[in-house]
């Protein structure tokens, strides 16, 4: 499980870099709006993250038909959790934004890994 968590983290770093590069590239070179740039970058990074985790982290133990929609739900849930943490810590409790990101980077990746391992990439019928 530690090896999987490390690999999941490495794929997450790569996907994050892809997200940032694609978003900035679209916005600055093609003048795509920030929201569209970010949305396209999110989908692109999701593809990198899904493929990397399917092949490397969880070693293709399931079919794409099984894991892809589940991993997309995990990604959306992670984003929602991220927003909720920022809302509570920054807006309600008044923390500075940089401090609000501390629990985000501690909680969201762990929840994403556990949801991926035990649901999105879990083999059907596995206990």
C-alpha positions as CSV (number, residue, x, y, z in Angstrom):
1,X,0.0,0.0,0.0
2,X,2.9,2.4,0.7
3,X,4.3,1.8,-2.8
4,X,0.8,2.5,-4.3
5,X,0.5,5.7,-2.2
6,X,3.9,6.9,-3.4
7,X,3.0,6.1,-7.0
8,X,-0.4,7.8,-6.7
9,X,1.4,10.9,-5.3
10,X,3.9,10.9,-8.2
11,X,1.1,10.7,-10.8
12,X,-0.7,13.5,-8.9
13,X,2.3,15.8,-9.2
14,X,2.6,15.0,-12.9
15,X,-1.1,15.6,-13.5
16,X,-0.9,18.9,-11.6
17,X,1.9,20.1,-13.7
18,X,0.0,19.1,-16.9
19,X,-3.0,21.0,-15.6
20,X,-1.0,24.2,-15.0
21,X,0.9,24.1,-18.3
22,X,-2.2,23.4,-20.4
23,X,-4.2,26.1,-18.6
24,X,-1.5,28.7,-19.0
25,X,-0.7,27.6,-22.6
26,X,-4.4,27.9,-23.7
27,X,-5.0,31.2,-21.9
28,X,-1.8,33.0,-22.8
29,X,-1.1,31.7,-26.3
30,X,-4.6,31.3,-27.7
31,X,-6.5,33.8,-25.5
32,X,-8.9,31.2,-24.2
33,X,-10.9,32.4,-21.3
34,X,-9.6,31.4,-17.8
35,X,-12.7,29.3,-17.1
36,X,-12.4,27.4,-20.4
37,X,-8.7,27.1,-20.1
38,X,-9.1,25.6,-16.6
39,X,-11.8,23.3,-17.6
40,X,-9.9,21.9,-20.6
41,X,-6.8,21.6,-18.4
42,X,-8.8,19.8,-15.7
43,X,-10.0,17.2,-18.2
44,X,-6.4,16.8,-19.7
45,X,-4.9,16.4,-16.2
46,X,-7.7,13.9,-15.4
47,X,-6.7,11.8,-18.4
48,X,-3.1,11.8,-17.4
49,X,-4.0,11.0,-13.8
50,X,-6.4,8.2,-14.8
51,X,-4.0,6.6,-17.3
52,X,-1.0,6.9,-15.0
53,X,-2.9,5.4,-12.0
54,X,-4.5,2.7,-14.1
55,X,-1.2,1.5,-15.6
56,X,1.3,2.3,-12.9
57,X,-0.3,2.7,-9.5
58,X,-3.0,0.0,-9.6
59,X,-1.4,-2.0,-12.5
60,X,-4.4,-2.3,-14.7
61,X,-6.3,-4.6,-12.4
62,X,-9.7,-3.5,-13.8
63,X,-11.3,-2.5,-17.1
64,X,-11.6,1.1,-18.3
65,X,-15.4,0.6,-18.3
66,X,-15.3,-0.2,-14.6
67,X,-12.6,2.3,-13.4
68,X,-12.9,5.4,-15.6
69,X,-16.3,6.6,-14.5
70,X,-15.5,5.8,-10.9
71,X,-12.2,7.7,-11.0
72,X,-13.9,10.7,-12.6
73,X,-16.4,10.7,-9.7
74,X,-13.4,10.5,-7.3
75,X,-11.8,13.5,-9.0
76,X,-15.0,15.5,-8.8
77,X,-15.5,14.6,-5.2
78,X,-11.9,15.5,-4.5
79,X,-12.5,18.9,-6.0
80,X,-15.7,19.4,-4.0
81,X,-13.9,18.4,-0.8
82,X,-11.1,20.8,-1.7
83,X,-13.6,23.7,-2.1
84,X,-15.4,22.8,1.1
85,X,-12.2,22.9,3.1
86,X,-11.3,26.3,1.6
87,X,-14.8,27.6,2.2
88,X,-14.8,26.5,5.9
89,X,-11.2,27.5,6.8
90,X,-10.9,30.7,4.8
91,X,-14.4,32.1,4.5
92,X,-16.0,30.9,7.7
93,X,-13.0,30.7,10.1
94,X,-11.1,33.6,8.5
95,X,-7.8,31.8,7.9
96,X,-5.5,33.2,5.2
97,X,-5.8,31.4,1.9
98,X,-2.3,29.9,2.1
99,X,-3.1,28.4,5.5
100,X,-6.4,27.1,4.2
101,X,-4.5,25.1,1.6
102,X,-2.6,23.2,4.3
103,X,-5.5,20.9,5.3
104,X,-6.3,20.6,1.5
105,X,-3.0,19.1,0.6
106,X,-3.0,16.9,3.7
107,X,-6.6,15.5,3.4
108,X,-7.6,15.5,-0.3
109,X,-4.8,13.4,-1.7
110,X,-5.3,10.8,1.1
111,X,-9.0,10.6,0.5
112,X,-8.5,10.4,-3.2
113,X,-6.0,7.6,-2.8
114,X,-8.3,5.6,-0.5
115,X,-11.3,6.1,-2.8
116,X,-9.3,5.1,-5.8
117,X,-7.8,2.0,-4.1
118,X,-10.9,0.7,-2.5
119,X,-13.5,1.8,-5.0
120,X,-12.4,3.2,-8.4
121,X,-9.7,0.7,-9.2
122,X,-11.0,-2.2,-7.1
123,X,-11.6,-5.4,-9.0
124,X,-15.3,-6.3,-9.2
125,X,-16.1,-9.0,-6.7
126,X,-12.9,-8.3,-4.6
127,X,-13.4,-8.2,-0.9
